[in-house]
């Protein structure tokens, strides 16, 4: 018979086909494993003190962090980051490896679910002989689709891929457990559902979808499903209690989600009409993938009535199919139920559209598409599916390249979605980090023009103007941000920087102290406060702030450098040398670190080592005056006249007005002349 023969053939080839799919997945994501932390990775990973140690576990599972951050109320996500930090610190390889592993496991779980579902009695006659091949086609297209990159390549969005994995595991274990003797599988299913609830709110619909699956493919009716597995469904429902506790603990994700935000439910619903239309199009033609869509909303139905009508038709068709065509109805229900927590009437003001929300709903669309192709082309559809999967893998590889730097990522976002104020702001930040301050001010001003109510762009503009030396404008820009949001810690920090650059250290200290009160775990503000206190002649307090900054963020070369300066002022020279050395271990090209370490080594009577660090500072920055001067006087002091003369000549080329250096050079030349006679 054809079915057993085909099934046996596929079973024998399964290890090889699985290995081939794994290899193609690895190739598609091979350029992602060294990509840097971007955007929300920074506060959730680099600035997250709760992942610095794995014990006590309570600190890891309930991080003291801004409740609007991705890890808040999602203990398993934070635990996964803590494990990564224990493995590789701030090196990205283990984080990307974990994300890829989660996605790979999800791909094979989806394969198992589709294969076993097509072998269920309602579908066995029509699809049973090709269940394995169709399942593999679905898994390959879904796993390699470029729409998945935001959930795999963007590190912090592992929250989406992890909850997708738990969702699939819950359903897979149920399918295995629904057979006689499958109690252990049902227990695992409840455990997976509990894990999903501890990962992300998207998991809320899982118990309902499992029940619908049971009614559609296994038990046949709601009554039969309940009669056969009442205890199991009570266990699934019990996992909602954990989700409720976690959601309440985040207090509306720090005021950014829920009915109490500035975004109305009606406006958010209209925005989701546009979002779902965009998601559906990207699933078909993923040519304009956009990293961030900002916080914009749709003001009225007139702007989205075609998408709204499409949504109503799809919902109606899903309801009809659940009644008349249950298998197709299940796919439609999967799409809408999984999206419901993030794409319905419950506003998420911080991100009104996001491609990562399609991570798992895309599976329902792919299953439907593959089955439809099978109806149209028969077994030959597998060749077309192979082509689609490989094309998706190539696009995924290319899309990963957009994550290679913040500059590339936000430039791409601005190009595709120029009305996104947040994208302009973040492009400005990327330009600022590269020292392109004039270009950064252009982006910040563009962001301000697009969204007058956002405090971050004027705050960032102020800091950029500080770097350009336009201090009165800088203060005015940051004060504009504080008028919009007086408790904005970043603006307080930037105002402190503006006052510090203006020489007003008292005001700078006050602002940095306010920033720390607003965000006690912010290492950058404490580092800046350390600098201001040092300028104010308060080294003991500066040392305390520097030490706290390093406790919060151990891999922080600037904090080591500034703490070293504070320790020099407190005359704790050996400790100062240790921190300068730590700064240089983290950043060997830190010219100021080499210069200041040379100064301390000289005071510790280690002149030979000091010379090496002065020379290294000059190699890195040839026109750096301080090490040039320090090296010249040290060589003269050591009696190395010819080297000292050459160094003083270099110093005077850099700074011709230095009268002391000119006098020292004249004295050295005279001594050299006398020695020759």
C-alpha positions as CSV (number, residue, x, y, z in Angstrom):
1,X,0.0,0.0,0.0
2,X,1.3,3.5,-0.8
3,X,0.8,5.0,2.6
4,X,2.9,2.5,4.7
5,X,5.6,2.5,2.0
6,X,5.8,6.3,1.9
7,X,5.6,6.5,5.7
8,X,8.4,3.9,6.1
9,X,10.5,5.7,3.5
10,X,10.1,9.0,5.3
11,X,10.8,7.5,8.7
12,X,14.1,6.0,7.4
13,X,15.1,9.4,5.9
14,X,14.0,11.4,9.0
15,X,17.5,11.7,10.6
16,X,19.0,13.0,7.3
17,X,16.2,15.4,6.6
18,X,16.4,16.7,10.2
19,X,20.1,17.2,9.8
20,X,19.7,19.0,6.5
21,X,17.1,21.3,8.0
22,X,19.4,22.0,10.9
23,X,22.3,22.8,8.6
24,X,20.2,25.2,6.5
25,X,18.9,27.0,9.6
26,X,22.5,27.3,10.9
27,X,23.6,28.8,7.6
28,X,20.7,31.2,7.5
29,X,21.7,32.5,11.0
30,X,25.4,32.0,10.7
31,X,26.0,35.7,10.4
32,X,24.1,36.5,13.6
33,X,26.3,35.0,16.3
34,X,28.6,38.0,16.6
35,X,26.0,40.8,16.2
36,X,26.1,43.4,19.0
37,X,23.6,44.3,21.6
38,X,21.1,46.9,20.3
39,X,18.2,49.1,21.6
40,X,16.4,47.3,24.4
41,X,19.2,44.8,24.8
42,X,21.1,47.6,26.6
43,X,18.8,48.2,29.6
44,X,17.7,44.6,29.8
45,X,21.1,43.0,29.6
46,X,24.0,45.3,29.9
47,X,22.4,47.5,32.5
48,X,20.5,44.7,34.3
49,X,22.2,44.0,37.7
50,X,19.9,41.1,38.5
51,X,21.6,38.8,35.9
52,X,25.1,39.3,37.2
53,X,24.9,36.3,39.5
54,X,22.7,33.2,39.6
55,X,22.3,33.1,43.3
56,X,20.1,34.0,45.2
57,X,17.6,32.8,42.6
58,X,14.9,35.0,44.0
59,X,16.8,38.1,42.8
60,X,17.1,36.6,39.3
61,X,13.4,35.6,39.1
62,X,12.1,38.9,40.4
63,X,14.5,41.6,39.2
64,X,14.5,45.1,40.7
65,X,14.3,46.8,37.3
66,X,12.1,49.4,35.6
67,X,8.7,47.6,35.3
68,X,8.4,48.6,31.7
69,X,11.4,46.6,30.6
70,X,11.1,43.4,28.7
71,X,12.3,41.2,31.5
72,X,10.0,42.6,34.1
73,X,7.3,40.1,35.1
74,X,9.0,37.4,33.0
75,X,11.2,35.5,35.3
76,X,12.3,32.7,32.9
77,X,13.5,35.3,30.4
78,X,15.6,37.0,33.1
79,X,16.9,33.6,34.3
80,X,18.0,32.7,30.7
81,X,19.9,36.0,30.5
82,X,21.6,35.3,33.9
83,X,22.7,31.9,32.6
84,X,24.1,33.6,29.5
85,X,25.9,36.1,31.6
86,X,27.5,33.4,33.7
87,X,28.7,31.7,30.5
88,X,30.0,34.7,28.5
89,X,29.6,37.9,30.5
90,X,29.0,40.7,28.0
91,X,30.3,38.7,25.1
92,X,27.4,38.1,22.7
93,X,28.1,34.5,21.5
94,X,26.2,32.6,24.2
95,X,23.1,35.0,24.0
96,X,22.8,34.4,20.2
97,X,23.5,30.7,20.6
98,X,20.7,30.4,23.1
99,X,18.3,32.3,20.9
100,X,19.2,30.1,17.9
101,X,18.8,26.9,20.0
102,X,15.3,28.0,21.2
103,X,14.3,28.7,17.6
104,X,15.7,25.4,16.4
105,X,13.8,23.5,19.0
106,X,10.6,25.3,18.1
107,X,11.1,24.4,14.5
108,X,11.3,20.7,15.2
109,X,8.4,20.9,17.7
110,X,6.2,22.5,15.0
111,X,7.3,19.7,12.6
112,X,6.2,17.1,15.2
113,X,2.9,18.8,15.8
114,X,2.0,19.1,12.1
115,X,3.0,15.6,11.4
116,X,1.1,14.0,14.2
117,X,-2.0,16.2,13.5
118,X,-2.1,15.1,9.9
119,X,-2.1,11.6,11.2
120,X,-5.1,12.1,13.4
121,X,-8.2,10.2,12.4
122,X,-10.1,13.2,10.9
123,X,-7.1,13.9,8.5
124,X,-5.4,10.6,8.2
125,X,-7.1,9.4,4.9
126,X,-6.4,12.7,3.1
127,X,-2.9,13.6,4.4
128,X,-1.5,10.7,6.3
129,X,0.8,9.4,3.6
130,X,2.5,12.8,3.3
131,X,2.3,13.9,6.9
132,X,6.0,13.8,7.5
133,X,6.9,15.6,4.2
134,X,4.2,18.3,4.7
135,X,5.3,18.7,8.3
136,X,8.9,19.2,7.2
137,X,7.8,21.7,4.6
138,X,5.9,23.7,7.2
139,X,8.8,23.7,9.7
140,X,11.3,24.7,7.1
141,X,9.3,27.6,5.7
142,X,8.4,28.8,9.2
143,X,11.9,28.4,10.6
144,X,13.6,30.2,7.7
145,X,11.1,32.9,7.1
146,X,12.8,36.4,7.5
147,X,9.9,37.7,9.5
148,X,11.3,35.5,12.4
149,X,14.6,37.5,12.6
150,X,13.3,40.0,15.1
151,X,12.5,37.2,17.5
152,X,15.8,35.3,17.0
153,X,18.5,37.9,16.0
154,X,17.3,40.7,18.3
155,X,18.5,39.2,21.6
156,X,16.0,40.5,24.1
157,X,13.1,39.4,21.9
158,X,13.9,35.9,23.0
159,X,10.8,36.5,25.1
160,X,8.8,35.9,22.0
161,X,10.6,32.9,20.7
162,X,10.8,31.3,24.2
163,X,7.0,31.7,24.8
164,X,6.5,30.3,21.3
165,X,8.6,27.3,22.3
166,X,6.6,26.7,25.4
167,X,3.3,27.2,23.4
168,X,4.4,24.5,21.0
169,X,5.7,22.2,23.7
170,X,2.4,22.5,25.6
171,X,0.5,21.4,22.5
172,X,3.0,18.7,21.4
173,X,2.9,17.1,24.9
174,X,-0.9,17.2,24.8
175,X,-1.0,15.4,21.5
176,X,1.3,12.7,22.9
177,X,-0.6,12.6,26.2
178,X,-4.0,12.2,24.6
179,X,-3.2,8.6,23.7
180,X,-3.7,5.8,26.2
181,X,-1.0,5.8,28.9
182,X,0.0,9.3,28.2
183,X,-0.4,10.8,31.7
184,X,3.2,11.7,32.0
185,X,2.9,13.7,28.7
186,X,-0.1,15.6,30.1
187,X,1.9,16.5,33.2
188,X,4.7,17.8,31.0
189,X,2.1,19.8,29.0
190,X,0.9,21.5,32.1
191,X,4.5,22.2,33.1
192,X,5.3,23.7,29.7
193,X,2.2,25.9,30.0
194,X,3.3,27.1,33.4
195,X,6.8,27.9,31.9
196,X,5.1,29.9,29.2
197,X,3.1,31.9,31.7
198,X,6.4,32.8,33.4
199,X,7.8,33.9,30.0
200,X,5.3,36.2,28.4
201,X,1.7,37.2,28.5
202,X,1.1,35.8,25.0
203,X,0.8,32.4,26.7
204,X,-2.6,33.4,28.1
205,X,-4.5,31.8,25.2
206,X,-2.7,28.4,25.3
207,X,-5.2,26.5,27.5
208,X,-8.0,27.6,25.2
209,X,-6.2,26.5,22.0
210,X,-5.3,23.1,23.5
211,X,-9.0,22.6,24.3
212,X,-10.0,23.6,20.8
213,X,-7.4,21.2,19.4
214,X,-8.9,18.4,21.5
215,X,-12.4,19.2,20.3
216,X,-11.3,19.4,16.7
217,X,-8.8,16.5,16.2
218,X,-9.0,14.2,19.3
219,X,-12.2,14.0,21.4
220,X,-14.5,15.5,18.8
221,X,-16.7,17.5,21.2
222,X,-16.3,19.8,24.2
223,X,-18.2,17.4,26.4
224,X,-16.0,14.4,25.4
225,X,-12.8,16.4,25.9
226,X,-13.8,17.5,29.4
227,X,-15.0,14.1,30.3
228,X,-11.8,12.5,29.2
229,X,-9.3,15.1,30.7
230,X,-11.0,17.3,33.2
231,X,-8.1,17.2,35.7
232,X,-5.7,18.1,32.9
233,X,-7.7,21.2,31.9
234,X,-8.1,22.3,35.5
235,X,-4.3,22.1,35.6
236,X,-3.9,24.2,32.5
237,X,-6.4,26.8,33.8
238,X,-4.4,26.9,37.1
239,X,-1.4,28.3,35.3
240,X,-3.4,31.5,34.7
241,X,-2.9,32.2,38.4
242,X,0.8,32.6,37.9
243,X,0.3,34.8,34.9
244,X,-2.1,37.0,36.9
245,X,0.4,37.5,39.7
246,X,3.2,38.4,37.3
247,X,1.0,40.8,35.3
248,X,-0.2,42.6,38.5
249,X,3.4,42.8,39.7
250,X,4.5,44.8,36.7
251,X,1.8,47.4,37.3
252,X,0.8,47.7,33.7
253,X,4.4,47.2,32.6
254,X,5.4,50.4,34.3
255,X,2.3,52.3,33.0
256,X,3.0,51.4,29.3
257,X,0.4,48.7,28.9
258,X,-3.2,48.2,29.9
259,X,-6.3,50.4,30.0
260,X,-4.7,53.1,32.0
261,X,-2.3,54.3,29.3
262,X,-2.6,57.5,27.2
263,X,-3.7,55.4,24.2
264,X,-7.4,54.6,24.1
265,X,-8.6,51.1,23.4
266,X,-10.5,52.2,20.3
267,X,-7.4,54.0,18.9
268,X,-5.2,50.9,19.7
269,X,-7.8,48.6,18.0
270,X,-7.7,50.7,14.9
271,X,-3.9,50.6,14.9
272,X,-4.1,46.8,15.1
273,X,-6.2,46.8,12.0
274,X,-3.3,48.4,10.2
275,X,-0.8,46.2,12.0
276,X,-2.5,42.9,11.1
277,X,-2.8,44.0,7.5
278,X,0.9,44.8,7.5
279,X,1.8,41.4,9.2
280,X,-0.2,39.5,6.7
281,X,1.5,41.2,3.8
282,X,5.0,40.7,5.3
283,X,4.2,37.0,5.7
284,X,3.6,36.8,2.0
285,X,6.2,39.4,0.8
286,X,8.8,40.2,3.5
287,X,10.6,42.8,1.5
288,X,10.2,45.8,3.9
289,X,10.9,44.4,7.3
290,X,11.1,47.2,9.8
291,X,12.8,47.0,13.2
292,X,10.6,49.5,15.0
293,X,7.3,51.2,14.1
294,X,7.3,53.6,17.0
295,X,4.4,54.6,19.2
296,X,2.1,56.1,16.6
297,X,-1.7,55.3,16.6
298,X,-4.5,55.6,14.0
299,X,-6.8,58.5,14.9
300,X,-9.9,57.3,13.1
301,X,-11.6,54.5,11.2
302,X,-11.4,56.4,7.9
303,X,-7.6,55.8,7.8
304,X,-7.9,52.0,8.1
305,X,-11.4,51.0,6.9
306,X,-10.0,48.5,4.2
307,X,-7.9,46.7,6.8
308,X,-10.7,46.8,9.3
309,X,-13.1,45.2,6.7
310,X,-10.5,42.5,6.0
311,X,-10.1,41.8,9.7
312,X,-13.9,41.5,10.1
313,X,-14.1,39.1,7.2
314,X,-11.2,37.0,8.5
315,X,-12.7,36.8,12.0
316,X,-16.1,35.9,10.5
317,X,-14.5,33.3,8.3
318,X,-12.7,31.8,11.3
319,X,-15.9,31.6,13.3
320,X,-17.7,29.9,10.5
321,X,-14.8,27.5,9.9
322,X,-14.7,26.5,13.6
323,X,-18.3,25.4,13.1
324,X,-18.3,24.0,9.6
325,X,-14.6,23.3,8.8
326,X,-13.0,22.7,12.2
327,X,-9.4,22.0,10.9
328,X,-9.3,25.3,9.0
329,X,-11.1,27.0,11.9
330,X,-8.4,25.8,14.3
331,X,-5.7,27.5,12.2
332,X,-7.7,30.8,12.1
333,X,-8.2,30.6,15.9
334,X,-4.5,30.0,16.4
335,X,-3.7,33.2,14.5
336,X,-6.1,35.4,16.4
337,X,-5.9,33.9,19.8
338,X,-2.1,34.0,19.9
339,X,-2.1,37.6,18.7
340,X,-4.9,38.7,21.0
341,X,-2.9,39.7,24.1
342,X,-0.8,42.2,22.1
343,X,-3.0,43.0,19.1
344,X,-6.5,43.6,20.3
345,X,-8.1,46.3,22.5
346,X,-5.5,46.2,25.4
347,X,-3.2,49.1,24.6
348,X,0.6,48.6,24.6
349,X,1.6,52.3,24.4
350,X,5.3,51.7,24.1
351,X,5.1,49.6,20.9
352,X,1.8,49.7,19.0
353,X,3.2,47.5,16.1
354,X,6.0,44.9,16.3
355,X,7.0,42.2,13.8
356,X,8.1,39.8,16.6
357,X,4.5,39.4,17.5
358,X,4.1,37.3,14.4
359,X,6.6,34.7,15.6
360,X,4.1,32.0,16.4
361,X,1.0,33.2,14.5
362,X,3.1,32.9,11.3
363,X,3.0,29.1,11.9
364,X,-0.8,29.0,11.4
365,X,-0.4,30.9,8.1
366,X,2.4,28.7,6.9
367,X,0.4,25.5,7.7
368,X,-2.6,26.9,5.8
369,X,-0.5,27.9,2.8
370,X,1.3,24.5,2.6
371,X,-2.0,22.6,2.8
372,X,-3.5,24.8,0.1
373,X,-0.5,24.3,-2.2
374,X,-0.9,20.5,-1.6
375,X,-4.5,20.8,-2.8
376,X,-3.5,22.7,-5.9
377,X,-0.3,20.9,-6.9
378,X,-0.4,17.6,-5.1
379,X,2.9,16.1,-4.0
380,X,4.7,18.4,-6.4
381,X,4.1,21.2,-4.0
382,X,7.0,20.0,-1.9
383,X,9.4,21.2,-4.6
384,X,7.8,24.7,-4.4
385,X,8.0,24.6,-0.6
386,X,11.7,23.7,-0.8
387,X,12.2,26.8,-3.0
388,X,10.2,29.0,-0.7
389,X,12.2,27.8,2.3
390,X,15.6,28.3,0.7
391,X,14.5,31.8,-0.5
392,X,13.4,32.7,3.0
393,X,16.7,31.5,4.4
394,X,18.6,33.7,2.0
395,X,16.5,36.7,3.0
396,X,17.0,35.9,6.6
397,X,20.8,35.9,6.1
398,X,20.6,39.3,4.4
399,X,18.2,40.7,7.1
400,X,20.6,39.7,9.8
401,X,23.1,42.0,8.3
402,X,21.0,45.0,9.2
403,X,21.7,44.2,12.9
404,X,25.5,44.6,12.5
405,X,25.4,48.0,14.1
406,X,22.9,50.5,15.6
407,X,23.8,52.9,12.8
408,X,22.8,50.5,10.1
409,X,19.7,49.2,11.9
410,X,18.3,52.6,12.6
411,X,19.2,54.0,9.2
412,X,17.3,51.2,7.6
413,X,14.4,51.8,9.9
414,X,14.3,55.5,9.2
415,X,14.4,54.8,5.4
416,X,11.5,52.4,5.6
417,X,9.4,54.3,8.2
418,X,10.5,58.0,8.1
419,X,7.5,59.2,10.2
420,X,8.8,57.2,13.2
421,X,10.0,59.7,15.7
422,X,11.7,57.1,17.9
423,X,13.7,55.8,14.9
424,X,15.1,59.3,14.2
425,X,16.0,59.6,17.9
426,X,17.8,56.3,18.0
427,X,19.6,57.0,14.8
428,X,20.7,60.3,16.4
429,X,22.0,58.2,19.4
430,X,23.9,55.9,17.0
431,X,25.5,58.9,15.3
432,X,26.4,60.4,18.7
433,X,28.1,57.2,19.7
434,X,30.3,57.6,16.6
435,X,31.2,61.2,17.4
436,X,29.1,62.6,14.5
437,X,27.5,65.2,16.7
438,X,26.3,67.6,14.0
439,X,24.5,64.8,12.1
440,X,23.1,63.6,15.4
441,X,21.5,67.0,16.2
442,X,19.7,66.8,12.8
443,X,18.1,63.5,13.7
444,X,17.2,64.7,17.2
445,X,15.5,67.8,15.8
446,X,13.6,65.7,13.3
447,X,12.4,63.4,16.1
448,X,11.3,66.5,18.1
449,X,9.3,67.8,15.0
450,X,7.5,64.4,14.7
451,X,6.7,64.0,18.4
452,X,6.6,67.2,20.5
453,X,5.5,65.2,23.6
454,X,8.5,62.9,23.8
455,X,11.1,63.9,26.4
456,X,14.0,61.8,25.2
457,X,14.9,63.6,21.9
458,X,15.3,67.1,23.5
459,X,17.3,65.4,26.3
460,X,19.6,63.7,23.8
461,X,19.8,66.9,21.8
462,X,21.0,68.7,24.9
463,X,23.8,66.2,25.5
464,X,24.9,66.5,21.9
465,X,25.0,70.2,22.2
466,X,27.2,69.8,25.2
467,X,29.7,67.9,23.1
468,X,29.5,70.7,20.5
469,X,30.3,73.3,23.2
470,X,26.9,75.0,22.7
471,X,26.2,75.0,26.5
472,X,23.4,77.5,26.8
473,X,21.4,75.8,24.0
474,X,22.2,72.4,25.7
475,X,20.8,73.5,29.0
476,X,17.6,74.9,27.3
477,X,17.1,71.6,25.4
478,X,17.4,69.4,28.5
479,X,15.1,71.7,30.5
480,X,12.5,71.3,27.7
481,X,12.7,67.6,28.3
482,X,12.2,68.1,32.0
483,X,9.2,70.3,31.5
484,X,7.7,67.4,29.6
485,X,8.7,64.8,32.3
486,X,10.2,66.2,35.5
487,X,11.0,62.7,36.8
488,X,13.0,61.7,33.7
489,X,16.2,60.3,35.0
490,X,18.1,60.5,31.7
491,X,17.3,64.2,31.3
492,X,18.5,64.8,34.9
493,X,21.7,63.0,34.0
494,X,22.2,65.1,30.8
495,X,21.5,68.3,32.6
496,X,24.2,67.3,35.1
497,X,26.6,66.8,32.1
498,X,25.6,70.3,30.8
499,X,26.3,71.9,34.2
500,X,29.6,70.0,34.6
501,X,30.8,71.2,31.2
502,X,29.8,74.7,32.2
503,X,32.0,74.5,35.3
504,X,29.0,74.5,37.7
505,X,29.9,71.5,39.7
506,X,27.4,72.1,42.5
507,X,24.5,72.1,40.2
508,X,25.9,69.1,38.3
509,X,26.2,67.1,41.6
510,X,22.6,68.0,42.4
511,X,21.3,66.7,39.1
512,X,23.3,63.5,39.1
513,X,22.0,62.8,42.6
514,X,18.4,63.4,41.4
515,X,19.0,61.0,38.5
516,X,20.3,58.3,40.9
517,X,17.3,58.7,43.2
518,X,15.0,58.2,40.2
519,X,17.1,55.2,38.9
520,X,19.2,53.8,41.7
521,X,20.6,50.9,39.6
522,X,21.9,53.2,36.8
523,X,25.6,52.7,36.6
524,X,26.2,55.6,34.1
525,X,24.6,58.2,36.3
526,X,26.7,57.0,39.2
527,X,29.9,57.2,37.1
528,X,29.0,60.7,36.1
529,X,28.3,61.6,39.7
530,X,31.7,60.3,40.6
531,X,33.3,62.7,38.0
532,X,31.3,65.7,39.3
533,X,32.2,64.9,43.0
534,X,35.8,64.6,42.0
535,X,35.6,68.0,40.3
536,X,34.0,69.4,43.4
537,X,36.9,68.1,45.5
538,X,34.9,65.4,47.3
539,X,37.0,62.3,46.6
540,X,35.6,60.1,49.4
541,X,32.1,60.4,48.0
542,X,33.4,60.1,44.5
543,X,35.0,56.7,45.4
544,X,31.7,55.5,46.8
545,X,29.8,56.3,43.6
546,X,32.5,54.8,41.4
547,X,32.5,51.6,43.4
548,X,28.7,51.4,43.2
549,X,28.8,52.0,39.4
550,X,31.2,49.0,39.1
551,X,29.0,46.8,41.4
552,X,26.1,47.5,39.1
553,X,28.1,47.2,35.8
554,X,31.4,45.4,36.3
555,X,32.4,45.6,32.6
556,X,32.6,49.4,32.5
557,X,36.1,50.8,31.6
558,X,35.1,54.5,32.1
559,X,33.9,53.7,35.7
560,X,37.3,52.0,36.4
561,X,39.1,55.0,35.0
562,X,37.1,57.6,37.0
563,X,37.3,55.6,40.2
564,X,41.1,55.4,39.6
565,X,41.2,59.2,39.4
566,X,39.2,59.5,42.6
567,X,41.6,57.1,44.4
568,X,44.6,59.2,43.1
569,X,43.0,62.3,44.7
570,X,42.5,60.3,47.9
571,X,46.2,59.2,47.6
572,X,45.3,55.5,47.4
573,X,47.8,54.9,44.6
574,X,48.1,51.1,44.5
575,X,44.3,50.8,44.3
576,X,44.2,53.5,41.7
577,X,46.8,51.6,39.6
578,X,44.6,48.5,39.8
579,X,41.6,50.3,38.5
580,X,43.5,51.9,35.6
581,X,44.8,48.5,34.7
582,X,41.2,47.1,34.8
583,X,40.1,49.9,32.5
584,X,42.9,49.0,30.1
585,X,42.1,45.3,30.2
586,X,38.5,46.1,29.1
587,X,39.7,48.7,26.6
588,X,43.4,48.4,25.6
589,X,43.0,51.5,23.3
590,X,42.0,53.8,26.2
591,X,44.7,56.5,25.8
592,X,43.7,58.4,28.9
593,X,43.9,55.2,30.9
594,X,47.5,54.7,29.7
595,X,48.4,58.2,30.6
596,X,46.9,58.2,34.1
597,X,48.3,54.8,34.8
598,X,51.7,56.1,33.8
599,X,51.3,59.0,36.3
600,X,50.5,56.6,39.1
601,X,53.3,54.3,38.3
602,X,55.7,57.2,38.3
603,X,54.5,58.2,41.8
604,X,55.0,54.6,42.8
605,X,58.6,54.8,41.6
606,X,58.1,52.6,38.6
607,X,59.4,54.9,35.9
608,X,60.2,52.2,33.3
609,X,56.6,51.0,33.3
610,X,55.4,54.6,33.3
611,X,57.4,55.3,30.1
612,X,55.7,52.3,28.3
613,X,52.2,53.6,29.1
614,X,53.1,57.1,28.0
615,X,54.4,55.8,24.7
616,X,51.3,53.6,24.3
617,X,49.0,56.6,24.9
618,X,50.9,58.6,22.2
619,X,50.7,55.7,19.7
620,X,47.0,55.7,20.2
621,X,46.6,59.5,20.0
622,X,49.7,61.1,18.5
623,X,48.6,64.7,19.4
624,X,47.8,63.9,23.0
625,X,49.5,66.6,25.0
626,X,49.5,65.2,28.5
627,X,51.5,62.0,27.9
628,X,53.8,63.9,25.5
629,X,54.7,66.4,28.2
630,X,54.8,63.7,31.0
631,X,57.2,61.6,28.9
632,X,59.4,64.5,28.0
633,X,60.0,65.6,31.6
634,X,60.4,62.0,32.8
635,X,63.1,61.2,30.1
636,X,64.9,64.4,31.1
637,X,64.7,63.5,34.8
638,X,66.2,60.1,34.0
639,X,69.1,61.7,32.1
640,X,68.0,60.3,28.7
641,X,68.8,63.6,27.0
642,X,68.6,62.7,23.4
643,X,65.2,61.0,23.8
644,X,64.0,63.9,26.0
645,X,65.1,66.5,23.4
646,X,63.1,64.7,20.7
647,X,60.1,64.5,23.0
648,X,60.2,68.2,23.9
649,X,60.6,69.1,20.2
650,X,57.4,67.0,19.5
651,X,55.7,68.8,22.4
652,X,56.5,72.2,21.1
653,X,55.3,71.3,17.6
654,X,52.0,70.4,19.2
655,X,52.0,73.3,21.6
656,X,54.3,76.1,20.5
657,X,53.1,78.5,23.2
658,X,54.4,76.2,26.1
659,X,57.1,78.5,27.5
660,X,58.2,76.0,30.2
661,X,58.7,73.3,27.7
662,X,60.8,75.7,25.5
663,X,62.9,76.6,28.5
664,X,63.4,73.0,29.4
665,X,64.4,72.1,25.8
666,X,66.9,75.0,25.8
667,X,68.4,73.8,29.0
668,X,68.7,70.2,27.6
669,X,70.3,71.4,24.4
670,X,72.8,73.5,26.4
671,X,73.7,70.5,28.6
672,X,74.0,68.3,25.6
673,X,76.3,70.8,24.0
674,X,78.5,71.0,27.1
675,X,78.8,67.3,27.3
676,X,80.1,67.2,23.8
677,X,82.9,69.6,24.7
